[in-house]
Amino acid sequence: MATEPTSQSRAASLIRQALAILDESGETTAAAYLQHALDILPEGPMDDVGAPKLRCHIPLIRAMGGALALVATLIARGGDVPLDEFSRLLGIYAVATSGSDNDEGMVLAYWAGMVRDVAEARPGSPASPA
């Protein structure tokens, strides 16, 4: 009888699949961030210890929800959204959020910086350094 994979092993598998897609498309900067996430993924079963830890990371959970709300809004707006525009909007959201919850704002600011790095690494991007 096969055991069901843990959420950690499923996450690692999905990260590896996404890495393969990024590598194939030449998106090295985004792939580096994803590789880092895979590298720091904890060893051992996560399901047993993951749920209680979530209660301790409320700012991270709220930051994820807010960032996803921003993404959903941009998708609903229609059309393409350049990475540099998305990073600016996420940065503005980070600053606004840090006024009420600094930890949440810091998470959002870090994400905005990561997106900005990816935007700058794309050849021909208006955000790329001259």
Salt bridges, closest charged atoms under 4 A:
GLU27 OE2 - ARG122 NH1 2.69
ASP84 OD2 - ARG88 NH1 3.33
GLU85 OE2 - ARG77 NH2 3.06
ASP101 OD2 - ARG62 NH2 1.98
GLU104 OE1 - ARG62 NE 2.91
GLU120 OE2 - ARG116 NE 3.22
